[in-house]
Amino acid sequence: MAETPSTVVSLSPKSPLPTELCIMEEGKLGHPQESAMNMAVSPSNFQKIIAEIVGTYILIFAGCGAALVDREKTLTIVGIAIVWGLVLMSLIYALGHVSGAHFNPAVTVAFAAACRFPLIHVPMYILCQLLGSTLACLSLRVLFNDQDDIRPTLTQYSSSTTDLEAITWEFIITFTLMFTICGVTSDHRANKELSGVAIGATVLINVLIAGPITGASMNPARSIGPAVVSGVYKNLWVFVVAPILGAMAATMIYNLLRLPKSDESKESTKSIYNDLYQYSDP
């Protein structure tokens, strides 16, 4: 190897991989060596597509599947909420480093509106999320063919709940979810090791509170998938508009709390880059 007149790139065993280099940081490194490093560690668009489809599929399959199981074996709202929270927590740790673990068009749109996610990737992500959700509901319809329909998977609210009340509920719980996501994933001061736990716990709490009232969607894909498979589109617009508005509002409010990285933090990051990729001459 030493006889070959080429540049050798090696990983330093002293430094961990920079876990903050996710899809939301693409295109931000301007130095040639740093850009090369970013290309080396950043997943391809194909990998991100697969991650979003599979992740959304598993999320909807487990969460909506719990609602169908509850029809036969009583899980109660507590059991359903636990399923939603745990499956999302698991998926964040499994796929967060690949695609950012959005699984939610409202999250994708909100990050893009806050300039923390490339606009060019928004249509791709949303299509993947809708596809994953629809495929999951189709699978549930086939597997639960003994049931006449999959209506328990729909996000609906009773006639006693007005459209304004439903919008308010969905806005608040999505705001809470997105505010938590911003705090534990996109802020350099946060402890990212517990981000999955924090986000999963937030979903669990939101489902416990709002589940009996609106179904606690917080996710347009979560509502559109069951609607497409079941053919029931009543009040679907509420579960598309309210989560997107709530998520965008959360990112704007959290930006007021965000602090710029200090010079010391930047120097520390540069040091990690230098240790991670060592360039040696022949």
N, C-alpha and C positions, 0 to 999 in steps of 0.2 A: 504493500500500500504506500510506503514511504517513497518508492521509486516512481510512482505515478505523479506527474506534474499537475495535480489538481488540488482543489481546496477541500479540506476535510471538515465536516460539521459533526460535532459530537455533543451529546447531552451531558451536562455536569451532574454527577450524582449528589452534589451538595444542595442543589436547589430544586424545589418542587415545581411542578408545572404551574404556570400562571392561570389559575382557574377563572380569573375575571375576563379572559379573552373569549367572550361569547359572541353570539350574533349581533348583540346590541353595540359591540365595540368595533365592528368591521369598518374598515376604511378610515380609521382614526390615526393609524400609525404612519408617519410620513417618512421616517428614516429608511433608507434602502434595506439595511440589515434587519430592522424591526419589521418592515413590510414582509420580507422573506420569511421571518419567523412566524408572523401572523398567518401567512398562507400555509405554512407547514402544520399549524395546530388547528386551524379553523376547518370545521367539517364542510364538505361540498354541499351544493344546493340539493343534490339528489339525496344525500344522507339526511338533510333537514326535512325534505319532503316525506321520506319514509318515517322519520321520527314523529312528525306531526300527525300523519295518518294513523300510525300504530298507536301513538299515545292517546289521541282523541278517541280512537276505537275502544281501547281498554277502559278509558275513563267512563265513556257512555255505557259500554257493555256492563260494567260493574255497577255503576250508579243506578241506571234504569233497570238493570236486572234485579237489583235489590227491591225496587218498587213492584216488580212482577212477582217476585218470591213472596213479598208481603201479602199479596192477594191470597196465597195458599197457606203459607206458614207465617204467622204474625211476627214481623220484625219490629213493628212500631216505628214511629218517626225517629226514635233514638238510634235504632239499628240501621236505618237507611242513612241517617246523617253520618254515622261512624264509617259506613262503607264509602261514602263520597269523600270524606276527609282522608281516610287511610289510603285509598287508591290514588288520589291526587298527590299525596305526600310521597308515595312510592315512585310514581312516575316522574316527579320532579328530580329525585335523586338518580333515577335510571336514565332520563333523557335530557335533563337540563343542560348538560355539557354538550349536547349534540345540536338541539334546535332552540334552546332557551325554554323549552317546556311551556309554550303558550297554551295550546289546546283550546283556545278561546278567541274568537274574532274580536271581542271587546278589548282584550288585553293587547292583541296585535295592533289594532287601530290606535289605542291610547298611547302605546309606546312610540308608534310612528308619528303621532301628532305632537309628542313631546321631543321629537328628533332624537330618540334613543333606539330607533330601529329603522333600517332602510325602507323607504317608501316603495321601492321597486319590488321588495319581497312581500308586501302586504297581500296582493291578489293571490300569490302562490300559497301563502300560509292559510288564508281564509278558505280557499278551495280545498286544501288538504283537510282542514278541520271539519268542513261540511261533509266531505266524503267519508271521513272516519266516523263521524256521528251517524250518518245515514246507513253505512254498512253495519255498524253495531246494532242499530235498531232492526235492520233486516235480519240479522242473525238471531236476535231475541224473538222476533216474530216466528221464525222457523222453529226455534228450540222450545218456545212456549206455545206450540200449535194447539195444545189442549185448551188454551184460553181463547175466548172468542175474539179478543182484540188486545191491543197493547196500550189502552187508554191510561192506565196508571203511570205510564212513562211521560205523558203529556204534562206540560206546565200550563195549568188553567187556574182560574179563580172563580169563586161562586158569584152568583148574581148579587149577593149582598155586598160584595166588594166592587167599588166603582173603578173605572179605568184609571182615574187620577190616583186613587189609593194604591192600585197595583203598580203603577209607574213609580210612585214614591217608594214603595217597598223594594222594588227591583233596583231603583237608583241607589238607595241607601246601602243595601247589602253588597251591590257591586262596587260601590265607592269604598266600602270597608275592605273588601277583598283586594282591590287594586291598590289602595293606600298601603296595605300590608305588603303586597308584592314590591312596590316601589321602595319601601323601607328596608326590606330584607335582601333584595337582590340588586338594586341599581344604585345604592348608596355605598360609597367606598368605606364608610365608617361602620357598616353593619357586619354582624357575625353571620356570614353566608353559610356556615356549616349547619345552622339550624333553620335555614330558609324553608325547607320542605315541611318541617314540623309546624312552623308558624303559619304558613299558607294553608296547610291541611287542616289545622285547628280552626282557622278562620272560616273555611268552608263548612266544617262540621257545625260550628256555632250558628252560622247563617241559615243552614238547612233546618236546624232545630227551631229557630225563631220564625223564619218566613216560610218554611216548607209547607205547613198546614194551610197557609193563606194563598200563596201564589205558586208554590212548587219550588221556590228558591232557584230560579234558573241561573242568573249571574253570567250567562253564557248563551249567545245567540245560537251557536251550533248545537248546544244541548237541547234547545227548544225546536230548532228547525228539523233536525234529524227525525225525531219521533213524529212531528207533524207531517213530514213527507211520506213516511212509511204508513202511517195510520190514515192519512188523507184528511185530517182535521186541522184546519188552519185558523180556528176561532181565536181572536185576540193575539195572534202570533206577533203582530207588529209591536206590541207592548214589550215582548221579551227580546226584541231586536233593538229597539230604540233606547229603552231605559238602561240596559247594561252598558251600551256604548257611551251614552251620556255620563253615566256614573263613573265609568273607568276613566274617561277623559278628564272629568272634574277632579278625580283623585290625583292624577298625574300633575295637573296644574297646581293643586294645593300643595302637594308634596314638594314641588319645585321651589316653593317659598321656604322650605325647611332645609333645602340642600345646600351644602357648603362646598366651595371649590377645593380641589386637592391642593394641599400645601406643596411648597417647593421640596420639602423633605420627602413627602410621599412620592413625588415625581422622581426624585433622585433614587429612592429605594426601588421603584419600579424599573428604572433604567438599569440599576445594578443587577436585578433579577434577570433582565433580558441579556445582559452581558455575560452573566454566569451560565445562563441556559444554553446559549449558542456560542461556542468558542471557535474562532476562525484561525487556522494555523497554515502557514506557508509550507511548501514541500522542502 
